[in-house]
Amino acid sequence: MSVMQQAIQRIEQAPPGQLLTYADFQVEEGQFPALAAALSRLSRKGVIERLAKGRYYKPKQTVFGKVKPSEQEIIRNLSSSGNKLRGYQSGIALYNQLGLTTQIPQEITLVTRKQRRISSIGKTKIRYVQSPMDFQESDIDKLQLLDVLRDFKKIPDRNNRKVFDILTRYIKNLKNEDIESLAQLALNYNPATRALLGALIEQIGYIDKAYKLRQSLNPLSRYKINIPEKMLPNKKAWNII
């Protein structure tokens, strides 16, 4: 089967709006130039549309015109390459999805293992942030929670009670081993994040996991997070002011 035939077969299998990169086609690396030429030809014929360099999609025709890939599809595509995880979503776009803010972001933030330049996919601006650690797919939800805690003061138009209710509900639904993993991952974050997580999980009842975080903190440090004591009664014990 020729590279062109393989490309057409893969495109026919893809749903409209799904982003496709070279990694989505089962061709050898040495065949990438032929694949690029095939995709370029198919783009000129209107079989696929080019969204950005090396990124194509099968358009969906509606009464309003051709529908481009959604923001979530762009995030999914940028966060993985084939079956390999490359990063995860964070920042205001994530906090908006979680219901922590009503602000609509001007860009998408992706946390990746390697530092990359700010780029654009179509009209979507992508800002890359290098992770301080290696991570697995099973870590992502916990890392996103830690990102919320780290950025707590920066979340625009936040409702402190709502944010705490969402975080507390999430933590309560975790298994004991997941709490252990969450506390371990938190050791890669700044002290204020560790203190806030420690106070939260201690309040929920995970005393031993909270102790591990307390041991990682300087007892003389203070963390200005501006959380009412009625929301976090044990905040003074964690030097949160």
C-alpha positions, 0 to 999 in steps of 0.5 A, spaced: 500 500 500 502 506 498 503 512 503 498 516 499 493 510 500 495 509 507 493 516 508 487 516 505 485 510 509 487 513 516 483 520 514 477 516 512 477 512 519 478 519 523 471 523 525 470 530 523 474 535 527 479 530 529 486 533 529 491 528 525 499 529 525 504 525 522 504 520 528 497 518 527 499 515 520 502 508 520 508 510 516 516 509 517 519 515 519 523 515 513 516 516 509 515 522 513 517 526 506 512 522 502 507 523 507 507 530 508 507 531 500 500 526 500 497 530 506 499 537 502 495 534 496 489 532 500 489 538 503 489 542 496 483 537 494 479 539 500 479 532 503 483 535 509 484 542 512 491 544 514 490 548 521 497 549 522 504 546 520 504 538 520 497 538 523 491 537 519 483 535 520 477 532 516 472 538 516 465 537 518 460 541 513 455 545 517 450 550 514 454 555 518 460 553 514 466 548 516 467 546 523 474 546 525 477 542 531 474 544 538 479 547 543 479 540 547 481 537 541 487 541 540 489 540 547 488 532 546 492 533 540 498 537 543 498 533 550 499 526 546 503 524 540 500 517 538 500 513 545 505 517 548 503 522 553 507 529 552 503 534 557 497 536 561 492 542 561 493 547 567 492 555 568 485 559 567 482 554 562 483 548 566 480 553 572 474 555 568 472 548 566 472 546 573 468 552 575 473 555 579 472 562 575 468 565 570 474 568 566 475 566 559 482 565 558 486 568 552 491 562 551 491 555 553 497 553 558 500 546 557 505 543 562 510 539 559 516 535 560 520 539 556 520 547 555 517 549 549 516 556 545 509 559 546 506 557 539 499 558 536 495 552 533 490 556 528 487 562 532 489 558 539 495 561 543 499 555 547 503 557 552 508 551 555 510 550 562 516 546 564 514 541 569 519 540 575 518 533 575 517 527 570 509 524 571 505 519 568 498 519 566 495 517 572 498 523 576 495 528 571 488 529 576 493 530 582 497 535 579 492 539 576 489 539 583 496 541 586 496 547 580 490 549 583 492 550 590 499 553 587 495 558 583 489 559 589 491 567 589 491 568 582 485 565 580 481 571 577 474 572 580 474 566 585 469 564 590 474 561 596 468 557 599 466 554 592 474 553 590 474 549 597 468 545 596 470 543 590 477 541 592 475 538 599 470 534 595 475 531 590 480 529 595 474 526 599 473 521 593 480 519 593 483 512 595 488 512 601 494 510 596 492 516 591 492 521 597 499 518 599 501 519 591 498 526 592 502 528 598 508 525 594 507 529 588 506 535 592 513 535 595 515 538 588 511 544 589 513 550 593 512 550 600 505 554 600 502 549 596 505 544 601 502 547 607 495 549 604 495 541 601 497 539 608 492 543 612 486 541 607 488 533 608 489 534 615 482 537 616 479 531 612 482 526 617 489 524 613 493 526 619 499 521 617 499 524 610 499 531 613 505 530 617 509 528 611 508 535 608 509 538 615 516 535 616 518 538 609 516 545 611 520 550 615 517 551 621 519 559 621 516 560 614 509 564 614 504 563 608 500 569 606 494 566 602 488 570 605 483 564 607 478 565 613 479 561 619 472 559 619 474 555 612 480 552 614 480 552 622 487 549 622 490 554 618 494 557 624 498 550 625 500 550 618 503 558 619 498 560 613 496 567 614 
